[in-house]
């Protein structure tokens, strides 16, 4: 049985897929399996997978109808045999020492999650530019505690997980098109016995490829709103205390508000209504949260939202 399973969701990434697969096959630690889930690709991604699978038996191909990233990852999780699992997006690539250094960090049997840093990659004028951005290892705390949870990368791909830990806690991706890994992130970080950090950037995350969600300036997804409801259910199930629930949910409510200010014009009204409904829900369930003092109006600018959040929080402190 392989020591590490690597799940790679694949959908219409023929331009990027070879580099991704080459980086995985070139790992300095080679006792791995690479589970590639073809999520209904309509370009040449399937053919590329076939060529690589013939070349190296460590590549396993799973084919399914298109269902989105969460669906592809869940499908891949059905086939893992490794003691550990890593998620790699098929338009990204990794350092040749990613697996080896993650395993070194996980040498303690109590370690459930290993976190590593990442370079942000932008494509500009036909060139690839790698920068140390928000996922840089230097910004990740050495020791995890509940209050610094959002200083860790809120992504699935920036970590290695003990497979048994994921299965035992039934840690799942949220069934939405975007922001699907937020629920997974919160669940894994709160349930882990021990979290280790590799003090290096070992992952290369393409942030601005054409067609990618991160390349779109105007928001077309309500995912931050949906995140709040599902994360709230999770926190209830984990019996988390109310103050910490407010801390966690406040992060995603803030994101919902700021995304509203960047919403595409044709969904702006729908976005406003959904965020207003969410605020009402939070007020009723958590009347001590800062959202009770937040004045939410149609057409608010990003700046107005941030200022009003500041005053809502300050008012909460004074009233407390």
Residue frames relative to the residue before (quaternion, step in Angstrom):
aa qw qx qy qz dx dy dz
X 1.0000 0.0000 0.0000 0.0000 0.00 0.00 0.00
X 0.4810 -0.6728 0.4685 0.3105 3.63 -0.93 0.79
X 0.5332 -0.6238 0.4676 0.3286 3.54 -1.18 0.53
X 0.8132 0.1316 -0.0235 0.5663 3.58 0.98 -0.86
X 0.1917 -0.7417 0.6330 0.1118 3.54 -1.04 0.89
X 0.1274 -0.7784 0.6119 0.0584 3.55 -0.96 0.91
X 0.1802 -0.7969 0.5720 0.0726 3.57 -0.64 1.15
X 0.0479 -0.8043 0.5916 -0.0296 3.55 -0.75 1.13
X 0.2004 -0.7660 0.5982 0.1232 3.64 -0.37 1.16
X 0.1050 -0.8163 0.5678 0.0151 3.59 -0.85 0.95
X 0.2117 0.7580 -0.6018 0.1356 3.55 -0.84 1.01
X 0.8502 -0.1932 0.0868 0.4820 3.56 -0.54 1.28
X 0.4536 0.6666 -0.4611 0.3705 3.56 0.73 1.11
X 0.1068 0.8507 -0.5098 0.0707 3.58 1.05 0.74
X 0.6352 0.5462 -0.3316 0.4338 3.61 1.08 -0.67
X 0.7800 0.3739 -0.1601 0.4755 3.58 1.02 -0.83
X 0.5497 0.6884 -0.3734 0.2907 3.56 1.12 -0.69
X 0.6530 0.5188 -0.3561 0.4216 3.67 0.77 -0.79
X 0.6618 0.5015 -0.3181 0.4576 3.59 0.91 -0.84
X 0.6208 0.5378 -0.3336 0.4627 3.57 1.04 -0.77
X 0.7063 0.4655 -0.2665 0.4619 3.58 0.77 -1.05
X 0.6226 0.5387 -0.3425 0.4527 3.59 0.99 -0.77
X 0.6636 0.5067 -0.3115 0.4536 3.59 0.97 -0.84
X 0.6644 0.4871 -0.3051 0.4777 3.60 1.10 -0.62
X 0.6757 0.4818 -0.2944 0.4740 3.58 0.97 -0.81
X 0.6933 0.4784 -0.2726 0.4649 3.58 1.18 -0.47
X 0.3222 0.7710 -0.4964 0.2352 3.60 1.20 0.34
X 0.5070 -0.6511 0.4783 0.3004 3.56 -1.07 0.77
X 0.6853 0.3163 -0.2459 0.6082 3.58 1.27 -0.36
X 0.1354 -0.8762 0.4615 0.0295 3.58 -0.34 1.22
X 0.5194 0.6176 -0.4419 0.3918 3.61 1.21 0.11
X 0.3729 0.7219 -0.4738 0.3396 3.53 0.53 1.27
X 0.1803 -0.7094 0.6535 0.1927 3.51 -1.38 0.15
X 0.2159 -0.7732 0.5883 0.0974 3.55 -1.04 0.84
X 0.1256 -0.8146 0.5659 0.0196 3.55 -0.31 1.31
X 0.0868 -0.8131 0.5756 0.0001 3.55 -0.30 1.30
X 0.1435 -0.7983 0.5829 0.0473 3.56 -0.63 1.14
X 0.2011 -0.7778 0.5880 0.0944 3.57 -0.39 1.26
X 0.1773 -0.8342 0.5202 0.0458 3.53 -0.25 1.36
X 0.7588 -0.3984 0.2047 0.4729 3.55 0.73 1.11
X 0.1519 0.8184 -0.5394 0.1272 3.60 1.01 0.75
X 0.2337 -0.7751 0.5741 0.1229 3.54 -1.12 0.75
X 0.6074 0.5059 -0.3690 0.4888 3.60 1.27 0.09
X 0.7372 -0.4157 0.2913 0.4459 3.61 -1.11 -0.56
X 0.3168 0.7773 -0.4984 0.2170 3.61 1.20 0.24
X 0.6446 0.5341 -0.3217 0.4424 3.60 0.96 -0.84
X 0.6603 0.5008 -0.3062 0.4685 3.57 0.97 -0.85
X 0.6290 0.5290 -0.3301 0.4643 3.58 1.02 -0.79
X 0.6358 0.5223 -0.3276 0.4643 3.58 0.96 -0.83
X 0.6470 0.5366 -0.3183 0.4383 3.57 0.95 -0.87
X 0.6460 0.5174 -0.3128 0.4661 3.59 0.96 -0.86
X 0.6867 0.4784 -0.2837 0.4680 3.59 0.89 -0.92
X 0.6380 0.5306 -0.3307 0.4495 3.60 1.00 -0.76
X 0.6398 0.5083 -0.3245 0.4765 3.59 1.07 -0.67
X 0.6672 0.5184 -0.2852 0.4525 3.53 1.11 -0.70
X 0.8136 0.0729 0.0113 0.5767 3.60 1.00 -0.80
X 0.3974 -0.7629 0.4694 0.1992 3.56 -0.60 1.19
X 0.5412 0.6195 -0.4104 0.3935 3.59 1.22 -0.17
X 0.6323 0.5131 -0.3342 0.4746 3.59 1.23 -0.30
X 0.0879 -0.7738 0.6271 0.0125 3.56 -0.79 1.10
X 0.1959 -0.7942 0.5663 0.1009 3.60 -0.88 0.89
X 0.0682 -0.7521 0.6553 0.0185 3.53 -0.97 1.00
X 0.1369 -0.8068 0.5728 0.0473 3.58 -0.78 1.03
X 0.0763 0.7949 -0.5953 0.0890 3.56 -0.93 0.94
X 0.5930 -0.5266 0.4529 0.4072 3.54 -1.31 0.19
X 0.6188 -0.5736 0.3845 0.3743 3.55 -1.15 0.62
X 0.0786 0.8121 -0.5715 0.0880 3.54 -0.82 1.04
X 0.6200 -0.5464 0.3479 0.4428 3.56 1.26 -0.04
X 0.7204 -0.4822 0.3028 0.3960 3.53 -1.33 0.37
X 0.6474 0.5175 -0.3349 0.4482 3.60 0.90 -0.87
X 0.6569 0.5243 -0.3003 0.4510 3.56 0.99 -0.89
X 0.6633 0.5050 -0.3025 0.4620 3.58 0.95 -0.88
X 0.6600 0.4991 -0.3134 0.4659 3.58 0.95 -0.82
X 0.6460 0.5122 -0.3220 0.4655 3.58 0.95 -0.82
X 0.6343 0.5214 -0.3301 0.4656 3.57 1.02 -0.79
X 0.6633 0.5142 -0.3025 0.4518 3.57 0.93 -0.86
X 0.6306 0.5586 -0.3288 0.4268 3.58 1.07 -0.74
X 0.5720 0.5953 -0.3809 0.4163 3.60 1.19 -0.38
X 0.7572 0.4180 -0.1865 0.4659 3.57 1.15 -0.62
X 0.4613 0.7075 -0.4541 0.2836 3.62 1.18 -0.03
X 0.1582 -0.7816 0.6004 0.0597 3.53 -1.10 0.88
X 0.5800 0.6357 -0.3544 0.3659 3.57 1.23 -0.36
X 0.5920 -0.5550 0.4576 0.3635 3.51 -1.31 0.42
X 0.7728 0.1881 -0.0935 0.5989 3.55 1.19 -0.66
X 0.1792 -0.7754 0.5956 0.1090 3.56 -1.25 0.43
X 0.0966 -0.7613 0.6405 0.0300 3.53 -1.12 0.85
X 0.2423 -0.7474 0.6002 0.1495 3.57 -1.08 0.77
X 0.0086 -0.7867 0.6169 -0.0224 3.57 -0.85 0.99
X 0.3453 -0.7283 0.5506 0.2171 3.58 -0.80 0.99
X 0.5362 -0.7073 0.3752 0.2673 3.55 -0.91 0.98
X 0.6583 0.4522 -0.3407 0.4961 3.61 1.21 -0.03
X 0.6118 0.5123 -0.3475 0.4924 3.58 1.30 0.18
X 0.1592 -0.7538 0.6106 0.1832 3.55 -1.31 -0.14
X 0.3296 -0.7650 0.5323 0.1510 3.58 -1.26 0.35
X 0.6069 -0.5282 0.4493 0.3883 3.52 -1.33 0.32
X 0.5794 -0.6111 0.4134 0.3463 3.59 -1.10 0.68
X 0.7172 0.4298 -0.2463 0.4902 3.59 1.22 -0.42
X 0.2962 0.7934 -0.4935 0.1982 3.60 1.25 0.20
X 0.7202 0.4404 -0.2636 0.4668 3.59 0.68 -1.06
X 0.6624 0.5248 -0.3164 0.4308 3.58 0.83 -0.95
X 0.7217 0.4380 -0.2616 0.4678 3.60 0.80 -0.96
X 0.6091 0.5324 -0.3565 0.4673 3.60 1.11 -0.56
X 0.6557 0.5019 -0.3079 0.4725 3.58 1.00 -0.79
X 0.6087 0.5421 -0.3520 0.4600 3.59 1.03 -0.70
X 0.6712 0.4934 -0.2926 0.4694 3.58 0.99 -0.84
X 0.7155 0.4462 -0.2403 0.4808 3.58 1.14 -0.67
X 0.3005 0.7967 -0.4880 0.1918 3.59 1.20 0.30
X 0.6116 0.5170 -0.3376 0.4947 3.58 1.19 -0.55
X 0.4635 -0.7177 0.4498 0.2603 3.60 -0.70 1.07
X 0.6404 0.5303 -0.3310 0.4462 3.60 1.20 -0.36
X 0.5398 0.6340 -0.3987 0.3843 3.58 1.26 -0.17
X 0.1603 -0.8104 0.5610 0.0527 3.55 -0.69 1.13
X 0.7956 0.1483 -0.0572 0.5846 3.58 1.13 -0.66
X 0.1041 -0.7526 0.6474 0.0600 3.55 -1.03 0.88
X 0.1722 -0.7925 0.5818 0.0619 3.57 -0.79 1.07
X 0.0235 -0.7877 0.6154 0.0185 3.58 -1.01 0.79
X 0.5390 -0.6368 0.4527 0.3147 3.54 -1.22 0.49
X 0.2016 -0.7774 0.5869 0.1027 3.54 -1.33 0.24
X 0.3902 -0.6624 0.5838 0.2610 3.52 -1.27 0.54
X 0.3400 -0.6827 0.6002 0.2411 3.57 -1.15 0.65
X 0.1578 -0.8058 0.5691 0.0436 3.56 -0.76 1.08
X 0.0500 -0.7839 0.6188 0.0105 3.55 -0.91 0.96
X 0.2849 -0.7325 0.5924 0.1770 3.51 -1.10 0.75
X 0.1010 0.8038 -0.5729 0.1243 3.56 -0.59 1.15
X 0.8472 -0.0384 -0.0176 0.5295 3.56 -0.77 1.09
X 0.7126 -0.4713 0.2481 0.4566 3.54 1.00 0.89
X 0.6494 0.4916 -0.3172 0.4858 3.56 1.28 0.12
X 0.3661 -0.7104 0.5607 0.2169 3.54 -1.22 0.60
X 0.0767 -0.8056 0.5875 -0.0033 3.56 -0.66 1.13
X 0.1528 -0.7942 0.5855 0.0561 3.59 -0.69 1.12
X 0.0073 -0.8113 0.5837 -0.0332 3.56 -0.81 1.00
X 0.4331 -0.6453 0.5561 0.2947 3.54 -1.26 0.47
X 0.0346 0.8347 -0.5431 0.0847 3.55 -0.21 1.31
X 0.8601 -0.1502 0.1194 0.4726 3.53 -1.09 -0.84
X 0.7017 0.4489 -0.2677 0.4842 3.59 1.22 -0.39
X 0.3475 0.7680 -0.4775 0.2479 3.57 1.27 0.19
X 0.5517 -0.6517 0.4091 0.3219 3.57 -0.91 0.94
X 0.6065 0.5863 -0.3572 0.4011 3.59 1.09 -0.65
X 0.6754 0.4861 -0.2897 0.4728 3.59 1.21 -0.42
X 0.6026 0.5690 -0.3485 0.4379 3.58 1.30 -0.16
X 0.4374 -0.7080 0.4790 0.2792 3.65 -0.67 1.00
X 0.5374 -0.6304 0.4574 0.3235 3.56 -1.08 0.73
X 0.7910 0.1882 -0.0894 0.5753 3.57 0.98 -0.87
X 0.3649 -0.7436 0.5272 0.1896 3.54 -0.95 0.96
X 0.1094 0.7265 -0.6783 0.0113 3.51 -1.22 0.70
X 0.7073 -0.5112 0.2736 0.4043 3.57 -1.16 0.49
X 0.6845 0.5076 -0.2960 0.4315 3.59 1.00 -0.75
X 0.7324 0.3925 -0.2644 0.4895 3.62 1.13 -0.36
X 0.2493 0.8201 -0.4875 0.1661 3.58 1.25 0.35
X 0.7250 0.4455 -0.2587 0.4571 3.61 0.95 -0.79
X 0.5356 0.5750 -0.4254 0.4491 3.57 1.26 0.30
X 0.6028 0.5068 -0.3514 0.5063 3.55 1.37 0.01
X 0.5859 -0.5870 0.4036 0.3863 3.62 -1.02 0.66
X 0.2970 -0.7875 0.5133 0.1676 3.64 -0.63 1.07
X 0.4868 0.6437 -0.4289 0.4059 3.55 0.89 1.01
X 0.5347 -0.6145 0.4684 0.3421 3.57 -1.24 0.41
X 0.7029 0.5260 -0.2735 0.3929 3.56 0.98 -0.89
X 0.6313 0.5589 -0.3364 0.4194 3.62 1.17 -0.22
X 0.7275 0.4026 -0.2013 0.5178 3.57 1.26 0.26
X 0.2388 -0.6895 0.6487 0.2162 3.51 -1.40 0.24
X 0.1727 -0.8090 0.5601 0.0450 3.57 -0.93 0.96
X 0.4658 -0.6097 0.5497 0.3303 3.54 -1.20 0.55
X 0.4776 -0.7129 0.4322 0.2772 3.59 -0.63 1.12
X 0.6537 0.5197 -0.3149 0.4510 3.57 0.93 -0.87
X 0.6112 0.5554 -0.3309 0.4566 3.58 1.11 -0.72
X 0.6573 0.5042 -0.3021 0.4717 3.59 0.95 -0.90
X 0.6929 0.4784 -0.2802 0.4610 3.57 0.89 -0.94
X 0.6676 0.5243 -0.3107 0.4277 3.58 0.87 -0.93
X 0.7532 0.3710 -0.2015 0.5044 3.58 1.00 -0.80
X 0.3464 -0.7672 0.4717 0.2624 3.58 1.36 0.04
X 0.1774 0.7970 -0.5464 0.1865 3.55 0.86 1.04
X 0.0120 -0.8349 0.5436 -0.0850 3.54 -0.55 1.24
X 0.4840 -0.6199 0.5272 0.3216 3.52 -1.32 0.36
X 0.5149 -0.6375 0.4751 0.3205 3.54 -1.11 0.69
X 0.4299 -0.7308 0.4779 0.2295 3.56 -0.95 0.88
X 0.4325 0.6235 -0.5207 0.3912 3.52 0.44 1.36
X 0.6369 -0.5785 0.3652 0.3554 3.55 -1.23 0.48
X 0.7943 0.1304 -0.0496 0.5912 3.59 1.03 -0.81
X 0.7893 0.3002 -0.2157 0.4903 3.58 -1.12 0.56
X 0.3182 0.8034 -0.4549 0.2154 3.55 1.31 0.35
X 0.7045 0.4838 -0.2837 0.4349 3.61 1.10 -0.52
X 0.4520 0.6946 -0.4616 0.3165 3.63 1.21 0.01
X 0.6456 0.5067 -0.3118 0.4788 3.58 0.96 -0.84
X 0.6355 0.5313 -0.3082 0.4678 3.57 0.99 -0.91
X 0.6525 0.5379 -0.2984 0.4426 3.57 0.92 -0.97
X 0.6915 0.4734 -0.2827 0.4667 3.58 0.76 -1.06
X 0.6619 0.5250 -0.3033 0.4407 3.57 0.89 -0.97
X 0.6910 0.4854 -0.2839 0.4542 3.58 0.81 -0.99
X 0.6882 0.4947 -0.2977 0.4393 3.58 0.85 -0.92
X 0.7015 0.4712 -0.2770 0.4574 3.59 0.99 -0.78
X 0.7306 0.4377 -0.2419 0.4650 3.61 1.11 -0.58
X 0.5283 0.6697 -0.4043 0.3302 3.60 1.18 -0.38
X 0.4628 -0.6622 0.5182 0.2805 3.57 -1.03 0.82
X 0.7889 -0.0598 0.0784 0.6066 3.54 0.97 -0.91
X 0.1515 -0.7680 0.6193 0.0605 3.54 -1.09 0.87
X 0.1247 -0.7861 0.6033 0.0502 3.57 -0.84 1.01
X 0.2344 -0.7690 0.5815 0.1249 3.56 -1.19 0.58
X 0.2743 -0.7193 0.6159 0.1676 3.56 -0.97 0.93
X 0.3164 -0.7888 0.5006 0.1643 3.59 -0.60 1.12
X 0.5882 0.5099 -0.4062 0.4786 3.54 0.71 1.17
X 0.4069 -0.6462 0.5741 0.2955 3.53 -1.29 0.36
X 0.0309 -0.8483 0.5261 -0.0528 3.55 -0.36 1.28
X 0.7032 0.4040 -0.2290 0.5384 3.58 1.31 -0.08
X 0.2018 -0.7678 0.5991 0.1044 3.57 -1.09 0.77
X 0.1144 -0.8382 0.5330 -0.0178 3.52 -0.27 1.38
X 0.2727 -0.7652 0.5628 0.1526 3.58 -0.57 1.16
X 0.1796 -0.8460 0.5000 0.0454 3.51 -0.45 1.26
X 0.8257 0.2685 -0.1000 0.4858 3.58 1.04 -0.53
X 0.2882 0.7592 -0.5450 0.2085 3.60 1.00 0.61
X 0.6112 -0.5660 0.4072 0.3745 3.54 -1.14 0.63
X 0.7944 0.2840 -0.2220 0.4888 3.55 -0.87 0.98
X 0.5704 0.5940 -0.3902 0.4119 3.57 1.22 -0.27
X 0.6112 -0.5679 0.4044 0.3747 3.57 -1.14 0.64
X 0.6793 0.5107 -0.2914 0.4391 3.57 0.96 -0.89
X 0.6365 0.5257 -0.3330 0.4556 3.60 1.23 -0.28
X 0.6084 0.5560 -0.3447 0.4492 3.59 1.28 -0.15
X 0.3468 -0.7618 0.5109 0.1959 3.58 -0.68 1.11
X 0.7284 0.3758 -0.2245 0.5270 3.58 0.95 -0.86
X 0.3995 -0.7450 0.4888 0.2156 3.56 -0.82 1.03
X 0.0958 -0.8023 0.5888 0.0228 3.54 -0.91 0.96
X 0.6672 0.4878 -0.2827 0.4868 3.56 1.30 0.02
X 0.3263 -0.7341 0.5674 0.1804 3.54 -1.12 0.78
X 0.2474 0.8381 -0.4688 0.1292 3.57 1.26 0.28
X 0.6349 0.5244 -0.3776 0.4234 3.69 0.85 -0.67
X 0.6207 0.5334 -0.3366 0.4657 3.58 1.11 -0.71
X 0.6790 0.4830 -0.2855 0.4735 3.57 0.87 -0.96
X 0.5860 0.5837 -0.3624 0.4296 3.59 1.10 -0.68
X 0.6457 0.5486 -0.3333 0.4136 3.58 0.89 -0.94
X 0.6822 0.4966 -0.3026 0.4432 3.58 0.81 -0.95
X 0.7117 0.4553 -0.2720 0.4607 3.60 0.85 -0.92
X 0.6441 0.4986 -0.3266 0.4794 3.57 1.03 -0.71
X 0.5999 0.5510 -0.3559 0.4581 3.59 1.08 -0.64
X 0.6403 0.5110 -0.3190 0.4765 3.60 0.98 -0.82
X 0.6459 0.5254 -0.3142 0.4561 3.56 0.98 -0.87
X 0.6734 0.4976 -0.2994 0.4576 3.59 0.87 -0.95
X 0.6030 0.5326 -0.3483 0.4810 3.59 1.11 -0.64
X 0.6785 0.5034 -0.2905 0.4493 3.58 0.87 -0.97
X 0.7058 0.4419 -0.2532 0.4924 3.58 1.11 -0.70
X 0.3886 -0.7518 0.4504 0.2843 3.60 1.34 0.03
X 0.2078 0.7909 -0.5373 0.2065 3.55 0.95 0.95
X 0.5164 -0.6564 0.4469 0.3206 3.59 -0.98 0.80
X 0.6630 -0.5796 0.3158 0.3533 3.53 -1.14 0.75
X 0.6328 0.5396 -0.3514 0.4300 3.61 0.92 -0.79
X 0.6885 0.4656 -0.2892 0.4749 3.57 0.96 -0.81
X 0.5739 0.5605 -0.3738 0.4654 3.57 1.14 -0.58
X 0.6591 0.5050 -0.3060 0.4657 3.57 0.90 -0.94
X 0.6239 0.5424 -0.3271 0.4577 3.58 1.04 -0.78
X 0.6973 0.4641 -0.2694 0.4752 3.59 0.84 -1.00
X 0.7080 0.4694 -0.2696 0.4536 3.58 0.74 -1.06
X 0.5925 0.5857 -0.3596 0.4203 3.57 1.12 -0.64
X 0.6060 0.5625 -0.3446 0.4445 3.56 1.10 -0.70
X 0.7402 0.4127 -0.2311 0.4779 3.56 0.87 -0.96
X 0.5871 0.5316 -0.3785 0.4789 3.58 1.16 -0.44
X 0.6120 0.5372 -0.3351 0.4739 3.58 1.06 -0.75
X 0.6558 0.5045 -0.3073 0.4700 3.57 0.94 -0.86
X 0.6193 0.5407 -0.3375 0.4584 3.58 1.03 -0.76
X 0.6677 0.5053 -0.2948 0.4604 3.56 0.96 -0.89
X 0.7023 0.4588 -0.2817 0.4657 3.59 0.83 -0.92
X 0.6215 0.5177 -0.3520 0.4710 3.61 1.07 -0.62
X 0.5811 0.5721 -0.3802 0.4363 3.60 1.07 -0.64
X 0.6709 0.5062 -0.3100 0.4444 3.60 0.93 -0.84
X 0.7257 0.3868 -0.2268 0.5218 3.60 1.24 -0.39
X 0.3856 0.7568 -0.4613 0.2565 3.59 1.27 0.14
X 0.5459 -0.5934 0.4792 0.3467 3.52 -1.14 0.69
X 0.6350 -0.6027 0.3273 0.3555 3.56 -0.95 0.89
X 0.6949 0.5060 -0.2961 0.4164 3.60 0.91 -0.85
X 0.7481 0.3251 -0.2302 0.5307 3.63 1.20 -0.23
X 0.3572 0.7752 -0.4664 0.2322 3.58 1.29 0.08
X 0.6660 0.5014 -0.3061 0.4597 3.59 0.93 -0.88
X 0.6444 0.5065 -0.3119 0.4805 3.57 0.98 -0.85
X 0.6403 0.5288 -0.3207 0.4555 3.55 0.98 -0.87
X 0.6411 0.5276 -0.3240 0.4534 3.57 0.92 -0.91
X 0.6777 0.5054 -0.2976 0.4436 3.58 0.84 -0.98
X 0.6639 0.5063 -0.3041 0.4587 3.59 0.96 -0.85
X 0.6658 0.4810 -0.3066 0.4810 3.59 0.97 -0.80
X 0.6272 0.5272 -0.3361 0.4645 3.59 1.04 -0.73
X 0.6299 0.5197 -0.3204 0.4801 3.58 1.05 -0.77
X 0.6475 0.5207 -0.3104 0.4618 3.54 1.00 -0.85
X 0.6452 0.5153 -0.3271 0.4596 3.58 0.92 -0.84
X 0.6360 0.5234 -0.3256 0.4643 3.58 0.98 -0.82
X 0.6359 0.5324 -0.3144 0.4619 3.58 1.00 -0.88
X 0.6900 0.4787 -0.2825 0.4636 3.59 0.88 -0.95
X 0.6232 0.5467 -0.3393 0.4446 3.58 1.00 -0.78
X 0.6944 0.4825 -0.2748 0.4577 3.55 0.93 -0.92
X 0.7370 0.4177 -0.2431 0.4724 3.59 0.92 -0.85
X 0.7959 0.1389 -0.0471 0.5873 3.57 1.07 -0.80
X 0.0880 -0.8555 0.5087 0.0402 3.62 0.42 1.19
X 0.6434 0.5164 -0.3315 0.4576 3.60 1.24 -0.25
X 0.5036 0.6560 -0.4269 0.3659 3.59 1.25 0.02
X 0.6296 -0.5740 0.3720 0.3684 3.58 -1.15 0.60
X 0.5535 0.6350 -0.3861 0.3760 3.60 1.18 -0.49
X 0.5416 0.6150 -0.3995 0.4109 3.59 1.23 -0.39
X 0.7356 0.3982 -0.2121 0.5053 3.58 1.13 -0.69
X 0.5445 0.6389 -0.3958 0.3724 3.58 1.26 -0.08
X 0.2609 -0.7589 0.5815 0.1335 3.59 -0.87 1.01
X 0.0573 -0.8251 0.5618 -0.0174 3.57 -0.33 1.27
X 0.0097 0.8155 -0.5749 0.0658 3.55 -0.63 1.17
X 0.6073 -0.5476 0.4330 0.3792 3.56 -1.23 0.50
X 0.8365 0.2453 -0.1692 0.4599 3.53 -1.13 0.72
X 0.3341 0.7527 -0.5102 0.2480 3.61 1.18 0.29
X 0.4006 -0.6932 0.5459 0.2469 3.54 -1.08 0.75
X 0.6707 -0.4712 0.3777 0.4307 3.55 -1.28 0.27
X 0.6574 0.5184 -0.3114 0.4497 3.57 0.90 -0.94
X 0.6594 0.5114 -0.3082 0.4568 3.60 0.92 -0.91
X 0.6257 0.5358 -0.3336 0.4584 3.57 1.02 -0.79
X 0.6876 0.4854 -0.2914 0.4545 3.59 0.82 -0.96
X 0.6484 0.5077 -0.3185 0.4694 3.58 0.99 -0.80
X 0.6834 0.4881 -0.2899 0.4590 3.57 0.91 -0.89
X 0.5977 0.5335 -0.3607 0.4776 3.59 1.11 -0.59
X 0.6306 0.5390 -0.3296 0.4507 3.58 0.97 -0.86
X 0.7116 0.4481 -0.2662 0.4712 3.58 0.83 -0.96
X 0.6110 0.5409 -0.3521 0.4584 3.60 1.09 -0.64
X 0.6589 0.4911 -0.3047 0.4814 3.57 0.98 -0.82
X 0.6526 0.5134 -0.3125 0.4613 3.56 0.94 -0.89
X 0.6415 0.5175 -0.3209 0.4665 3.59 0.97 -0.83
X 0.6324 0.5393 -0.3242 0.4518 3.57 1.04 -0.78
X 0.6483 0.5138 -0.3138 0.4662 3.55 1.02 -0.83
X 0.6638 0.5106 -0.3059 0.4529 3.56 0.94 -0.93
X 0.6811 0.4893 -0.2872 0.4628 3.55 0.94 -0.92
X 0.6364 0.5400 -0.3294 0.4414 3.56 1.15 -0.65
